[in-house]
Amino acid sequence: MFEVNKRLRLLSEKIKEGKPVIGCFVLLNDPSISEIVGMAGCDFVWIDAEHGMLGRAEIKHHIVYAQSTGACAFVRVPGVDPDQIKCILDCGPDAIIFPNIANRKMAEEAVAACTYPSEGGVRGVGPGRIIDYGIYSEAEYLKKGKDYIWKIFQIESIEGVQNMEEIAKVSGIHSLFIGPADLGMSMRAAGVLDEEIDERVEAAQLRCGEIAKKNSIYAGSCAGPTKESCQILMDRGIQWMTIAQDLRLLSCGLGDAVRKIRS
């Protein structure tokens, strides 16, 4: 019998209890990185197929290694193209993250890419690992699988912030996520003064938390690797957050050690 995703259920329970849900960006190819992130105690691994140089097979391996530790595997895809997404869906991630969703139309296209035609979407039929390669019933999954994978929409532009209310109303969405770096860049391109950007990003996070609560979905954003940074975001209504990136953890940690030795 096909069952609702247990990892996501545990994540939802943690959010409802007001506990911080934290994870790490992963861009390096070796799937052991995702295993390490999960073993370190992170709730999810953000497998970055937008900025990371990851092929399809590598994405699958990251998903498998992350989930082997009990962590959720979230995959950020390059866009809303169904042909880029369907094979990743069939590998059984816990969430698909869509970057830079700026309006309702893009949000609807993203949901459609994850949804079978019987439910109004355009997803092709070919589940593999997501039904344990056929151990679970394909027919059962096709009936009940539409909420097995979270659909997460990143808000990373002024337009996205302006349309956040409408985006949150799209049927099939599970979470909004404020991407502060690209949002800040969008503001800078629009002529916002540098000293005003942090304040406006904070306002966007607050609004994200409010809109998510109003629409019974979740709100996420980026924090720093400290308890204080996570608490600041939680006070703004953000329930889950990234706290680090594999490349920077390696470079900064090693660089700091080398500098201390050299001194």
N, C-alpha and C positions, 0 to 999 in steps of 0.2 A: 504494500500500500504506500502510495506517495504521501509524504508528510511535509507539513509546512517547515520552512527552514528554521532549525533549532538554534543555530548561531545567531540569527537575527532576532529571534524571540528573546534570547538572553540579553542581547544588546538593548532591545526595547525595554526590558525589565530594569536594566541598570539605569537607563535614562529616566524612567518613571520614578526611580528611587532617588533621583537627584545626584547620582554619582557621575564623575567625569568619565566620558568615553574618549579614549585617546588612541592615536595611531601615528604611523610614520610614512612619509613618502619614500617609495623605492623606485630608483631609476636604473640601478646596476643590473646587468643581465643575469648574474648567477642567482638562481632561486634560493640558494642557501641564505641570502640576505633576508628574504621574506620569512624564512624559518627562524632566523635569529630574532627578527622583530617580534614574531609571535612568542618565542620562548622568553624574550625579555619582559613579557607581560602586557604588551600592547593589545588593545581590543580589536584593532583592525590593521590591515596592511593596505596602504594606498599604492597600488601597482600602477605606475604612471606610463601609460602607452601613448600619452600626448607628447610629453617632453623627453621621455626615456627612449632609448634605442632598442626597443623590445619587439621581437617578431612574434608570430602567433604561437608557435610552440613554446617559446620562452614565457609568454603570458600564462599559458596553461600550467607550466611547471611552477611558476610563482603562486598561482591559485592553489595548486595541490599542496605545496610546501607550507603556505600560510595556514590553510585550513587544517593541516595535519597537527598543528599546535593548538587548535581550538579558536584561533583568531579568525575574524571575518576577512575575506578577500574582496576589496573594492578595486575595480579596474576603471581608471580614467581613460576614455577613448578619445580619438582625435576630433570627433564631431558627431553628427546625427545620421551619417550615411549608414543605411541598414546593412549594406554589403560588408562594411568594416566591423559591424557589431555582432552579426548573427553567430559567427563561429565562436566568439568570446562568450556569448550567452550560453551556447551549448556546452562550454567547458565547466559551467557551474559556479561562476563567481557569486558572491553575496550581494553585490551592488555594481551598477554601472554608473559612472560619474560622467556627466556631459559638461564640457567646458563652455564658458561664455554664452550661456542662454540669455538672450537679450529681449525676447518677446514671446507672446503666447504661441505664435505659429511655430517657432523653433521648439518650444516645449512639447507641443502636440506631436511634432515630427519625431522627437526623441522617444516619447512614449510609444508611438506607432512602431518604431523600429524594434521595440522590446515586446510587442504584442502580436499575437497570431491573428490572421484575417477573421477568424470566427468571433473575435472580440473587437474587430474594427481596426486592427493593425496591419503591418506588412511583413512581419517576421516570417522567415522561411522555416519549414518543419524539418528538423534533423537533430533532435536532442541526443547527446552522447553521454558524456560524463555526468551531466546534470541528472540523468536517470540511472546512474551507476551502470552505464553502458547496456541498459536493457534489463537489468535485474528488477528495477521498478517498471511499472507499466507506462509505456509511452502515452497511451490513451488517457490514463489517469492524470499524467502531468499536463497534457494539453488542456484538460478541463480545469485543473486547479493551480497551474503553475504561474499564473500572471502576477501574483504577488510574492513568488518565491525569491525574486531578485528585486532589491530596492532600485528605484530610479532617482538619482540625485542630480539636481540642477545647480551648476555653479553660476553665481551672479558676479560678473567681473567687469561691468561697464556701467556708465551713467544710465544708459538706456535700460539695462537690466534692472537697476535699482528703481527706476521710474515705473517699470512694468512688473515689479515683483508681486504686487497684489494679484494681478491677472495670471501670472505664471503659476502662483501657488494654488490657483483654482483649477488647474488642468487635472482632469481625472487620471489617476495612475501615478502621480508624483508621490514620493515618500519623504524627500528632504530638499531644502534649499541649503546652499553653502556659499558664504561670502568669501571670494578670493581677494584678499586685500592688496596683493601686489599689482595685479592687472587692473583692479578697480582704481587704485591710486594712479596708475599710468594713464587710464582713461580720463581721470580728472585732470591730470597734468596736461594732457593733450587738449583739453577743453579750456585751459587757461586758469585753472584753479591754482592759487598760490601754494607753494610747498608747505608753508606753515599751517595751512587750513586742511590739508589732505587727511591727516590723522584724525582730526575731529569729524570730518565727513565720513570716513570709513567707520568710525565708531558709531555714528548715527545710522549708517546702513546696517551694521550688525544688530543694533537695538531694534531697528524696524524689522529686520529678518526674524528675530526672535518673536516679536509681536505677531507678525503675519503667520509664522509657522504655528504658533499656539492657537491662533484664531481658526486656522484651517486643519488642525489636528495632524500636522506633519512635524518633521524635525528640522532643527536649525544647526548648521555647522559653520566653522571658520578655522582660521589658522592661529595657533597660540605659540608662545615660546616654550622651551623645555623646562619650565618652572611651575611650581604649584601656584604661585602668585599670578602668573600670566593666564593660567587656565581658569582661576577663580574670577579674574576680571571679565573673561568672556562669558562665564556662566552667569555672572551678575547682569550681563546684557541679554540673557535669554538664549545663549548658545549652549547646545547640549552635547555636541561631539566636536572634536578638534584634532587637527594634526599638530604635533609638537616638534617634529624634526624631519630631516631628510638624510638618506643614507650617504650621499656624496659629501655633504657638509659635515656630518658626524665624523666621517673618516678623515677628511682634510683638516678640519679644525682641531679634532682631538690629537691627531698625529702632529700637526703643525705646532700645537701648543707644547706638546712633549718635547719636540725637537728644539724649540726656542728656549725652553727651560734648561735643557741639557747644554746648549751652546752658551748660555749666559753663565 
